[in-house]
């Protein structure tokens, strides 16, 4: 999958994969409708870090979830 293009489908894929990788219990936090495509590159940057890192500590996981919360629509 080519994630270079900011599409709703790519955003949904990344959010779903991040939810799995970060073991997010409340999947409502990862609803694609709550994110703006204007923030796509920010989310992709975070996604790339999580994928590259592989596994995260509990503190790192919490930090990533908080950062995702900052790019959600109000």
C-alpha positions in Angstrom: 0.0 0.0 0.0 1.3 3.4 -1.0 0.7 5.7 2.0 2.3 8.8 0.4 -1.0 10.1 -0.9 -3.2 11.8 1.7 -6.5 9.9 1.1 -9.2 9.0 3.6 -8.6 5.3 2.8 -4.8 5.6 3.7 -5.7 7.5 6.8 -8.1 4.9 7.9 -5.6 2.1 7.2 -2.9 3.9 9.4 -5.3 4.6 12.2 -6.5 1.0 12.3 -3.0 -0.3 12.2 -1.9 2.2 14.9 -4.8 1.1 17.1 -3.6 -2.5 16.7 0.0 -1.8 17.3 -0.7 0.5 20.3 -3.3 -1.9 21.7 -5.9 0.9 21.9 -8.9 -0.3 23.8 -11.2 2.6 23.0 -11.3 2.3 19.2 -13.5 5.3 19.1 -10.3 7.4 19.5 -9.2 6.1 16.1 -12.3 6.9 14.1 -11.2 8.3 10.7 -14.0 10.8 10.7 -12.4 12.5 13.7 -9.2 13.3 11.8 -8.6 15.9 9.1 -6.7 15.1 6.0 -4.8 18.4 6.5 -3.0 16.6 9.4 -2.3 13.5 7.3 1.5 14.1 7.2 1.6 14.5 11.0 -0.2 11.2 11.4 2.0 9.5 8.8 5.1 10.7 10.6 3.8 9.1 13.9 2.8 6.0 12.0 6.2 5.6 10.5 7.9 5.9 13.9 5.7 3.3 15.4 6.2 0.9 12.5 10.0 1.4 12.5 10.3 1.1 16.3 8.3 -2.1 16.4 7.4 -2.4 20.0 6.8 0.5 22.4 7.0 0.9 26.2 3.8 1.7 28.1 5.0 5.3 28.4 5.8 5.6 24.7 2.4 4.1 23.8 0.6 6.7 26.0 2.7 9.5 24.5 1.7 8.5 21.0 -2.0 8.2 21.9 -1.8 11.7 23.4 -0.1 13.1 20.3 -2.9 11.5 18.1 -5.4 13.2 20.4 -3.7 16.6 19.6 -4.3 16.2 15.8 -7.9 15.1 16.1 -10.6 17.5 15.1 -12.1 19.5 17.9 
